[in-house]
Amino acid sequence: MSGPTPSPSIALSKFNKSPKKVLENAKNGVLPDLLDVVNYWHLAGPKLLALGVTDVFLHHLDASKTPINVTSRSLESLVCRYAWLSLVGLSKFGNFFNDDSVKAGEYDAQIIAGWPGLFKWSAYFFAAYVEPPGSNPQRRKNAIELISGSWYSVCRTEAVIETMVRTKGSLEIATRMWILQDADPGVPSIMDIPSATAALNVLIKKHHEGVYDRVVSAAGGKAEHVAKMALSRIRSGIKDHSRIHETRTILSMDLAIHLSRPANHPLRHAFLNGNTIVLCTNIAVTVSQLMISGGHPDLIGVMADAFTYLANCLPSTDGFSWVTQSVKAGLLTAYVDCSPFFARLDEDDQAMMLEIIDKTLPKYLVYRSVAEAVHASLANLKAVQKGRVESSVAKDKWREFHRLAMDRYSVTQQAKAMKGKLATCDNVECQRIDDKDTFRRCSACYTSLYCSKECQVAAWKAGHKNMCILKQQERLEGKYQSISKSDAAFWHFLAPHDACRELPSLLRLAKAEYPGVPLNQLYIAIDYTVNPNKFSVIPLADYETRTPATSGSPNSEARNDALIERVRENVGKFTLLQSRIANGQGLQMVVTLISGKFWEQLGDGIEELQKAMAKMALNSWLTAQGEEATF
């Protein structure tokens, strides 16, 4: 439909001699001049933009000229031919909208005014060449690439994108073009990039209400189908490592990032269920090896996309499951190997890379499974890899992360060593401390321990009757949660451990902030969702007003409330610790009770307790290595 291609040198000569006359002729439908402008206007630089080449194309794409019905006669008309050629001309606008030769937003008014016509003609050609079953493969591919290419070229500002997205049918056509983009793999492409992917990508880049639902609906109503197609394009792009850096791969990964943006949308879950966390981690590992071997400079874009997806989606659902999965797949290895190239990233991407080890991973080190996976990964790093990150822009954040990871792993070893030690009788009038094996267990909840039948009876009368029901329900809920018993148990070891270590500063804090409040009327709040962890002391009377909303179940909230009342009713018998734990996009509140007079009894003996715990941890580790326990 484009007609014979003129000579570029002849066209440029005409542009130099009488550019206004050429543009006027093109606008009036003089075919030779229109062909010159369509095919070569971009070679003349931004000069023709300033003289009104935009008006030429939008004139031929006027909405009033669009045929009502698709017929062979209308498709062969001059008005259709001019409109088709104008799509070709518009598809070259991106050459200038991406550089500094054109001021951002300078042509927005023209494009927005001409968009109704551009969209109507696009819909017409889509209905004529793309949608019908049995369409000519080459013509269908040309139509997809010209329509999507022209859209992608002009939608470079928020004002234009918003106008396009709000048009009924625009996202739907963009989605359908993306789906059909590779329907004819053997047909030659007229574009250098997958323009349908690029167009859909830019249209959903900024969040507009309902865009994700519209994409899913246009794709047949199944989020899984969208994710499956997007992931198949990514996998296809990374098969050949020598071509992994190409624009096709980067655009496909960009689209996956944008489609996965809303945390609670079915698309996010569909991508996660499609094993995207492991896929992106594997891509990061592959790219890191290619880059340190002197690979193509554009690999840095693939690297940034892989880590961007991980940064966005690791905190999904419960969070720690995806973090563990990624760490085991090589996240930290890829990170240290890629770290020498972080300095080449723009400011936002560099900040994102640092945030992974400064904010995302640290808040999940409260999970024993994560702490152990991270330690195993760090232990496998070679000296040359450590040297890379130590000489990168990430070195300070890495050192902080490494220190926290080693410290948290040490606590897991202490927890193992202390397992079954220092159990406490649940009768508040007794609170005897001994090895766990010496106690009898409640046969209903299986958690509360007693040193005798008399203590068990006394505890039942004192309130365990109600708490037992809550604990039973909690045990049932645990069967349907991804959090393991060892992870949950670790929280109740970690909080007292950290509170003991911070006791001197907690005492100073209590004296400074609440000098008139007795220590046994304070509780300790530890925020594990921030790095470094934040420790606070708060009056028990303020518990309800100072506790944020959480994502815990009604039963877990009720159990926490019951524990708080128990502390209030038994002054001096318990110290309450409240831990804020990251749980994906939400927050989980864990309440731990320390029996006995925590503030008074541990004040002088804290160093001795920590030494004893450390010795037990070392002995446990030595035994696991087949060595004799010597501490």
C-alpha positions, 0 to 999 in steps of 0.5 A: 500500500505504500507505493514505490520508494523514492530516493533518499538523496532526492527527497533530502534535496527537495526538503532543503530547497523548498521544505514548506512547499513539499509539506504543503503538497504532501498535505494536499495529497500529491503522492510523490511528495507524500511518499518523500515525507513519509519515508524520509522526513526523519532524515532531515532532523527536527526541522520538518517537525517545526515546519508542521510535518505533524499536521500533514500526517494528522490531516490524512488521519482525520476521524471524519475521513474514516470509512464506516465499513471495511470493504475492499473498495474502501481499502483501495481508496486514496483516502485509505492509502494516505492514512496508511502512509501517515501511520508510517510517517508517525511511527518515526516520531520516536526518533526525536521524542527520545532526544534533547532536540525536541522539548518535552511536551512541545507537540502534546497539543497537536497529538492530543487533538489528532488522537481521535483520528489516529485511533479511529483509523487504527481501529479501522485498519485493525478490523481490516487486516488484523482481526479477521481469521485467515488474514494475509500474514504479512499484511497482518504483521505490517498492520500490527507494527504500524499501528503499535509503532505509531502509538508508541512513537507519539505517547511519550508524555503523561498527558498524551498517555492519559488521553490514549488510555482513557479512550475506550478500546485503546488498551484492548486493541493494544493488548490484542496486538501484543498477543498477535505480535508473534502469531506469524514467526516466519514473516519479516518484520518492518520494525527494529523492535517489537512495537506492540510490546513497546506500545502496551508497555508505555500505555500501562507504565503509569498507573491508571484506574482499571488498566490491568482489568482491561488488559486481562479482559482483552486477553480472554479474561484469564490473568494466567494467560497474560502471564504465561505469554509474557513469560514465554516472550522473556524465556525466548529472549534469553535462550541465546546468551549472545542476544540476551541484551537486545531490545526485545528482551528488555521490553518484554521484561519491562512489560512483566514489571509493569503488569505485576505492579499492583500487589493484590491484582490477579496478574501479580499472583499469576506471574508469581505462580509462573515462577517469575522470581526464580526466572528473574534471579536466574537471569540476574545470575546469567547476566552477571557472568556475561557482564564480568566476562566483558559482555555487551554494554546493553546487558546492564538494562537486562540486569536492572530489569531483573533486579527491579522485578525482584525488588518489586515482587519479593515482598508479595504475599508472605514475602519470606517465601519468595525471598528464600526462593530467590536467595537459594536460586542465587540472588546474592551471588548475582548481586555481588557479581553485578555490583561493579556495574551499579555505578553505571545505573541512573540514580533511581535504579542505583537506589533500588539496587541498594534498597534490596540489601538495605531494606528488603532482605534485612526485614526478612532475616527475622525468619529462621529459614531466610537467615539460614538460606542467606548464610549458606549463600554467603558462605559460598561466595569466593574471595574474588566475589567479595572483592567485587562488592567491597570495591563497588558503590554498594560496599557500605550497605553490603557490610551492614547487611553482611553483619546483620546476616551473620549476627542473625545466623548466630542467633539461629544457632543459639536457638538450636542450642537452647532448644528444650532448655529454660522452659517455664511453668505456665502457672503464674504462681510458680514459673519454675524454669527447667529443661522442657522434658521435665514438664507435662504438656497441656493435652488440648493446646499442646503448648502450655507446660506445667511442672506438676498436675497441681500447677496445671489445675491452678493455671486452668482456673486462673485463665488457661481455660480461655487461652487454651481455646485460642491456642488450639485455633492458632495451631489449626490456623498454622496448618494452612499457613506458609510460616513454619513452626521453626520460623514462628518459634524463632521469633519468640527466641529472637525478641527476648535475645535482642531485648536482653542485648539492648537492656542497658539502652532500654533502661536508659530509654525508660528513665528518659521517656517515662521517669514516673512509670514503674518498669513493670508497667512498660512493654518493649516494642521491637520494629523488625521491619526497619533497618536498623531495628527500632527498640521502644519502651511504651506504657502498657496502658497505651498498648491499644492506642500505640499498636498499628493495624496488622494482617493477623487473623482474628484469632491471633489478635484475640490471643495477643489481647489475652496475653496483654490482659494476663500481663496487666493482671499479674503485675511483675510476673511477666514482661511483654515484648511486641515484635513487628514482623514483615509479612509481605505487604502487610505487618504481623504483630508477635507478642512474646512474654518473658516470665519473671522479673526481666528488668531487675534480674537481667540487669546485672547478669546480661553479659553472663547470659549472653556468654552462656548462650554463645558457648551453647551455640558454639558447642552445638555447631562443633557437634554438628561438624563432628567435633567435640564440644569444647566450650 
